[in-house]
Amino acid sequence: MRLLFIAPPIGKMASKYLAPPLGIGILAGLTPNHYEIKFIDGNIEPVDILEGWDIVAITVSTPAAQAAFEIAKQYRKTGALIVIGGMHPTVMPEECLTYADVIFIGESEVTWGEFLKDFEEGSYKSVYKAQTEMNPLKIPRIPREIFSKRGYLVTKTVLMSRGCPNSCEFCLVKKIYGSAYRTREIAKIIEEIRSFPKGGMPVIVFVDDNIVGNREFAKEFFKALIPLRIKWFSQCSISIANDDELLDLAKKSGCIGLFIGFESIDENNLISNRKNVNKTSSFIEQINKIRKKKIIVHGAFIFGFENDNTEIFDKTLEFARKAKLDVANFGILVPYPGTPLYEKYSLENRIFDYQWKNYDAAHVVFTPHNMKPMELQQGQYYAMKKFYSWKNIVLRILANPSSLNIILNLSQINVVKELKKIVQESSFN
């Protein structure tokens, strides 16, 4: 049996931090040995149409959906069985069934083995829906040899947990991964880290939505990391700053940077979107506590919430300056299908663009409440351009000349160029 995995190109704006997709790696690890497996990542290489594959399995996020559908159409002509899983088929199953023979709803790791057994028996179903949440304790050895050795910004990536305890209106994590925050066995994670080859990019990235979603587990995990003497980067809630022991252990275990979703500096925006864990009045103090540990704070902000007007761009830039953020991203609010935000804006007839490729946090696809679409589009570019002016980049690098800070800042220069093109090409009625 021959099985081809494909990650379609997401687009220049949605693939700023390239790493091998561990979801595909897990599925490959769950596949019996009698399958010949190949993986093509459209974000770093061309997706050629190859003959002779029994199954072509495509992972599909919403921004990559249109590219995925085109790939599916081409591979269908070769006689391969087309399988689609990921975010988009979970929230838009009927659309995906137009292009696929089989779709997976929810965490495909749960039903992958059932599908392969059915396929070999010639009785596969068109829909495989996970009725339970994936048990991270059962994650197999990931055959990383299927991933390219070139093209990725980081290659040493590890999954520690699944899910997030929060329920933000604009986020799909709970829709995809369920309501429970689940963790792997610490010994297994340590074993995986020890298996990484020496050399290459020294930083390990934990690809979790919230690495401190369970504080007590995180503390035990960080303690176990200390003897390894690694350096690591991950994503977490700003609440890490509220627990001195947790933050101290993160530093001792090798944490050199954290991606933190502040989302907005307007408290009303956070409340209305159920981002209750964030309190704007505490942001500066919390950021200072993290930075005193010499941990990079990569802040993420979203423009376009109901309370935002054209003043939000300069206000957020001033906050980022005052907080001395090492790195920042300013994205446009996206009403992803499957979120409460999408349902709300659909009912209000505020969504005017259903081209999924534009659901990349760099295009305006809805009518904002307190500004025009073009004002929001231009405002994002303005904020990114100003934050990543050469003068500001140099000042931040001089303040923190670590290699990670240099890479993160310089990587945004091309993003700013792409945003300029988007503004120039934009037209709204």
Secondary structure, DSSP 4 states (H G I P E B T S, - for coil): -EEEEEE----TTT-SS----HHHHHHHHTS-TTSEEEEEETTTS-----S--SEEEEE--GGGHHHHHHHHHHHHTTTPEEEEESHHHHH-HHHHHTT-SEEEES-HHHHHHHHHHHHHHT---SEEE-SS---GGG-----GGGS-SSS-S---EE--EE--S---TT--HHHHH-S--EE--HHHHHHHHHTSPSSS--EEEE--S-TTSSHHHHHHHHHHHGGG--EEEEEE-GGGGG-HHHHHHHHHTTEEEEEEEEE-S-HHHHHHTT-TT--GGGHHHHHHHHHHTT-EEEEEEEE--TT--TTHHHHHHHHHHHHT-SEEEEEE----TTSHHHHHHHHTT-B----GGGTTTTS--B--SSS-HHHHHHHHHHHHHHHT-HHHHHHHHHH---HHHHHHHHTHHHHHHHHHHHHHH----
